[in-house]
């Protein structure tokens, strides 16, 4: 693969030239997604914008003399250095006319003109759900984020989040535990890992072929607080819906939920303790119309035809995959259900467990997505179609 992100060969030259021109514009100080879009609207393409010249650039709304000078100041050497840095770290750069650019991002406001991708983006990633929440979260939040990441991954969804401490990292881990795909949208350049304690997690995503790290920022962009709210539109833009696990009233997760609503995505929220500051924002989302989610079915129900196609097909042969972290009672009841579906009384008799224990354990197995409860209180293992 060449450093421009295409395949070696003369037939890719036009695509490379387009990426090269897009990078020259994007590397100019002051040219973000909005001004980039206005330049393309005015001049038709990145190459057309570059050839227009400074006088013409100043005719575009928002571009004054300083920004025009910044565009003119970007050199071929700077672009070559950016491409070389990307190549060094195994990062592919794609522009918004590239065939591999995610279709879900093309119609959002101020879409990223270029994306830096470490790992792989696949067609299956079009079926994605974002899971976001607080960095400083409770044990309950971590547990639920990992659970939903695993449930979504097992169902065949790509789990999108921000790679941050807390809820984000737990959601990514859950998807990986399920053998699913996950995308971490970073708020810094991909020359380094942030936060550093998640380095092993990021390496698992990339090296295992389970997804990608994605950024819109040049390779060596440092960690700056202002970059994180703006990257949230990419998290929601890549997704069919956004699930907020735990969030304070003023938080990045609430920003993401607002952007998701503006983009026409479905907003879900997990209810939390009414006296917990980290749940005030998510509880308010539910009061204001977000869909309360306590299990996978709550999400599938509101994703239309996609949700119906990803749901369990009870008549189709499928393989049961036990979720991670089961306790002894859960393992015992799963083994009991492998014999045949059963009502609660039958489960008590066949497992030898106390009635109260069977009731509470089966409730947890349904929540975890390992079992389903059918009419007549008949329980069975939850099998799924292959993704």
C-alpha positions in Angstrom: 0.0 0.0 0.0 1.3 3.4 -0.8 1.5 6.2 1.9 -1.5 8.0 0.4 -3.8 5.1 1.4 -4.5 3.8 -2.1 -3.0 0.8 -3.9 0.3 1.2 -5.8 -0.2 1.9 -9.4 -0.8 4.6 -12.0 -4.6 4.1 -11.9 -4.7 5.5 -8.4 -2.9 8.8 -9.2 -6.0 10.9 -9.4 -7.2 9.7 -6.1 -3.8 10.4 -4.6 -3.8 13.9 -6.0 -7.2 14.5 -4.5 -6.0 13.4 -1.1 -2.8 15.4 -1.4 -4.8 18.6 -2.1 -7.2 17.8 0.7 -4.4 17.5 3.1 -2.8 20.8 2.0 -6.1 22.5 2.9 -6.6 20.6 6.1 -3.1 21.3 7.4 -3.6 25.1 7.0 -4.1 26.7 10.4 -7.7 27.9 10.8 -9.2 25.6 8.2 -11.5 23.2 10.0 -14.4 21.1 8.6 -16.7 24.1 8.1 -14.3 26.3 6.1 -13.1 23.3 4.2 -16.7 22.6 3.2 -17.2 26.2 2.1 -14.0 26.0 0.0 -15.2 22.9 -1.8 -18.7 24.4 -2.3 -17.1 27.5 -3.9 -14.4 25.8 -6.0 -15.7 22.3 -6.6 -12.8 20.2 -5.2 -9.7 20.5 -3.0 -7.5 20.9 -6.1 -9.8 23.5 -7.5 -9.7 25.4 -4.2 -5.9 25.4 -4.2 -5.6 26.6 -7.7 -8.1 29.5 -7.1 -5.5 31.6 -5.2 -5.6 33.9 -2.2 -7.8 36.6 -3.7 -10.5 34.1 -4.5 -10.2 32.5 -1.1 -10.9 35.7 0.7 -14.3 35.8 -1.1 -15.4 32.7 0.8 -17.3 33.4 4.0 -15.1 33.1 7.1 -11.8 33.3 5.3 -9.9 36.5 5.8 -6.3 37.5 5.0 -4.8 35.5 7.8 -6.5 32.3 6.9 -5.7 32.8 3.2 -2.0 33.3 4.1 -2.1 30.1 6.1 -3.4 28.1 3.2 -0.8 29.5 0.9 1.9 28.8 3.4 1.4 25.0 3.5 4.1 23.3 1.5 4.5 20.0 -0.3 7.1 19.1 2.3 4.6 19.5 5.1 2.2 17.2 3.3 4.9 14.7 2.6 5.9 14.7 6.3 2.3 14.1 7.3 2.0 11.2 4.9 5.3 9.7 6.1 4.3 10.1 9.8 1.0 8.2 9.0 2.9 5.5 7.2 5.3 5.1 10.1 2.4 4.4 12.5 0.4 2.2 10.1 -2.3 4.9 9.6 -4.3 5.2 6.5 -5.6 8.6 5.5 -8.8 8.8 3.5 -10.7 11.8 2.1 -14.5 12.2 1.9 -14.7 11.1 -1.7 -12.8 7.9 -1.1 -14.9 4.8 -1.5 -13.8 3.6 2.0 -15.0 6.8 3.7 -18.0 5.8 5.9 -21.2 6.6 4.1 -22.9 7.4 7.5 -20.6 10.4 7.9 -21.1 11.9 4.4 -24.5 13.5 5.3 -23.7 15.0 8.7 -23.0 18.7 9.2 -19.3 19.6 9.1 -18.2 16.1 8.2 -14.5 15.5 8.6 -12.8 16.2 5.2 -10.2 13.6 5.9 -10.1 10.7 8.3 -7.0 9.0 9.8 -7.6 5.3 10.4 -5.4 3.0 12.3 -6.8 -0.5 11.9 -9.6 -1.2 9.4 -13.0 0.1 8.6 -15.3 -2.6 7.1 -18.7 -2.5 5.4 -20.2 -4.2 8.4 -19.4 -1.1 10.5 -22.4 0.6 8.9 -24.4 -1.4 11.6 -23.0 0.5 14.6 -24.3 1.7 17.9 -22.3 4.2 20.1 -22.0 3.6 23.8 -20.8 6.7 25.7 -20.6 8.0 29.3 -18.6 9.4 32.1 -14.9 9.0 32.6 -15.3 9.1 36.4 -18.1 6.5 36.7 -19.5 4.1 39.2 -18.9 0.4 39.3 -22.5 0.0 38.1 -21.7 2.2 35.1 -18.6 0.2 34.2 -20.5 -3.1 34.5 -23.4 -1.9 32.4 -21.1 -0.4 29.7 -19.2 -3.6 29.3 -22.4 -5.6 29.3 -24.0 -3.5 26.6 -20.7 -3.6 24.6 -20.8 -7.3 24.8 -24.5 -7.6 24.0 -24.2 -5.3 20.9 -21.0 -7.1 19.8 -22.6 -10.5 20.0 -25.6 -9.2 18.1 -23.4 -8.2 15.2 -23.2 -4.4 15.8 -20.0 -2.5 15.8 -19.6 -0.6 19.1 -18.4 3.0 18.7 -17.0 5.1 21.5 -14.4 7.6 22.4 -11.6 5.5 23.8 -11.6 7.4 27.0 -11.3 6.2 30.6 -14.4 4.8 32.3 -17.5 4.0 30.2 -15.8 4.3 26.8 -13.1 1.8 27.6 -15.6 -0.6 29.2 -17.8 -0.6 26.1 -14.8 -1.3 23.9 -13.7 -4.2 26.1 -17.2 -5.6 26.1 -17.3 -5.6 22.3 -13.9 -7.3 22.2 -15.0 -9.9 24.7 -17.9 -10.8 22.4 -15.5 -11.2 19.4 -17.2 -8.2 17.8 -15.9 -5.0 16.2 -15.3 -1.7 17.8 -14.2 1.8 16.7 -12.5 4.3 19.0 -12.8 7.9 17.8 -9.9 9.8 19.3 -9.6 13.5 20.3 -5.9 13.7 19.4 -3.6 12.7 16.5 -2.8 9.0 16.0 1.0 9.3 16.5 0.4 8.5 20.2 -2.2 6.8 22.4 -4.4 8.6 24.8 -5.1 7.9 27.5 -1.8 6.0 27.8 -3.3 3.4 30.2 -5.6 2.3 27.4 -2.7 1.5 25.1 -3.1 -2.3 25.5 -6.9 -1.9 24.7 -6.1 0.1 21.5 -3.5 -2.4 20.4 -6.1 -5.2 20.8 -8.5 -3.4 18.6 -6.0 -2.8 15.9 -3.7 -5.8 16.0 -6.5 -8.3 16.4 -8.4 -6.9 13.3 -11.4 -6.1 15.5 -11.9 -2.4 14.4 -10.0 0.9 14.2 -8.8 4.0 15.9 -10.1 7.0 14.0 -9.3 10.7 14.2 -9.9 13.7 12.0 -6.8 15.5 13.4 -3.3 15.6 11.9 -1.0 12.9 13.2 0.9 14.9 15.8 -2.0 16.9 17.2 -1.6 17.1 21.0 -4.3 16.3 23.6 -6.4 19.5 23.9 -9.7 19.7 25.8 -11.4 21.5 22.9 -10.8 18.6 20.5 -13.0 16.2 22.5 -16.4 17.9 22.2 -15.9 18.3 18.4 -15.0 14.7 17.8 -18.3 13.6 19.5 -20.2 14.4 16.3 -18.1 11.7 14.6 -19.0 9.1 17.3 -22.7 9.8 16.7 -22.3 10.2 13.0 -20.9 6.7 12.6 -23.8 5.2 14.5 -27.4 4.3 14.1 -28.0 5.2 17.7 -26.3 6.4 20.8 -26.6 4.8 24.2 -25.7 7.0 27.2 -24.7 4.9 30.2 -23.8 7.4 32.9 -23.5 11.2 32.3 -23.6 14.3 34.4 -25.8 17.2 33.3 -22.9 18.9 31.6 -20.7 16.3 30.0 -19.3 15.1 26.7 -21.8 12.3 26.6 -24.7 14.7 26.8 -23.1 16.7 23.9 -22.9 13.5 21.9 -26.6 12.7 22.6 -27.5 16.2 21.4 -25.5 15.8 18.2 -27.0 12.4 17.7 -30.5 13.9 17.9 -29.6 16.6 15.4 -28.2 14.0 13.0 -31.4 12.0 13.2 -29.9 9.1 15.3 -31.8 7.3 18.0 -30.9 8.4 21.5 -31.0 5.8 24.3 -30.2 6.1 28.0 -29.7 3.7 30.8 -31.5 4.9 34.0 -29.3 5.4 37.1 -29.6 6.3 40.7 -31.5 9.5 41.3 -29.0 10.6 43.9 -25.9 10.0 41.7 -24.4 13.0 40.0 -23.1 10.8 37.3 -26.7 9.7 36.4 -28.4 13.1 36.4 -27.7 13.8 32.8 -28.8 10.4 31.6 -31.9 10.4 33.7 -32.8 13.8 32.3 -32.4 12.5 28.8 -35.1 9.9 29.5 -37.4 12.5 31.0 -36.8 14.6 27.8 -37.7 11.8 25.4 -34.7 9.5 25.1 -35.5 5.8 25.0 -34.9 4.0 28.3 -32.7 1.0 27.6 -32.2 -1.8 30.1 -31.5 -4.7 27.7 -30.6 -5.3 24.1 -34.2 -5.7 23.0 -34.9 -2.1 24.1 -32.3 -1.0 21.5 -33.3 -3.4 18.7 -37.0 -2.4 19.1 -36.2 1.2 18.1 -33.8 0.6 15.2 -36.5 -0.2 12.7 -35.8 -2.9 10.1 -32.2 -3.0 11.1 -33.2 -3.9 14.7 -35.6 -6.6 13.5 -33.0 -8.2 11.2 -30.4 -8.2 14.1 -32.9 -9.7 16.6 -33.0 -13.4 17.6 -34.5 -15.7 15.0 -36.1 -18.3 17.2 -36.7 -20.7 14.3 -33.3 -20.4 12.7 -30.5 -22.6 14.0 -28.0 -20.6 15.9 -25.1 -21.0 18.2 -25.3 -20.1 21.9 -22.3 -18.1 23.2 -22.1 -17.7 26.9 -21.3 -14.2 28.1 -18.1 -13.6 30.1 -18.1 -13.4 33.9 -20.8 -15.8 34.8 -21.2 -17.0 38.4 -21.8 -20.6 39.4 -25.6 -20.3 39.6 -25.7 -18.8 36.1 -23.5 -21.5 34.7 -25.6 -24.2 36.4 -28.9 -22.8 34.9 -27.3 -22.4 31.4 -26.3 -26.1 31.5 -29.8 -26.9 32.6 -31.3 -25.0 29.7 -29.0 -26.7 27.2 -31.2 -29.8 27.8 -34.4 -28.0 26.9 -36.4 -24.8 27.5 -38.2 -24.9 30.9 -40.5 -23.0 33.2 -39.3 -21.8 36.6 -40.6 -24.7 38.5 -38.9 -27.1 36.2 -35.6 -25.2 36.4 -35.8 -25.4 40.2 -36.3 -29.2 40.0 -33.7 -29.9 37.4 -31.0 -27.6 38.8 -31.4 -28.3 42.4 -31.2 -24.6 43.2 -33.5 -22.7 45.6 -36.6 -21.1 44.0 -35.5 -17.6 44.9 -32.1 -18.2 43.5 -33.4 -19.5 40.2 -35.8 -16.4 39.9 -33.0 -13.9 40.5 -30.5 -15.7 38.4 -32.8 -16.1 35.4 -33.6 -12.4 35.6 -29.9 -11.6 35.3 -29.4 -14.1 32.4 -32.2 -12.4 30.5 -30.7 -8.9 31.2 -27.3 -10.2 30.1 -28.8 -11.5 26.9 -28.0 -15.1 27.6 -31.6 -16.3 27.9 -35.0 -15.3 26.7 -38.4 -15.4 28.5 -41.2 -16.5 26.3 -45.0 -16.5 26.9 -46.0 -18.7 29.8 -42.7 -17.9 31.7 -40.8 -20.5 29.5 -37.1 -19.8 29.5 -34.6 -20.8 26.8 -31.1 -20.0 25.8 -30.7 -17.1 23.4 -29.1 -18.1 20.1 -28.2 -15.7 17.4 -27.7 -15.6 13.7 -24.2 -15.3 12.6 -23.2 -11.6 11.8 
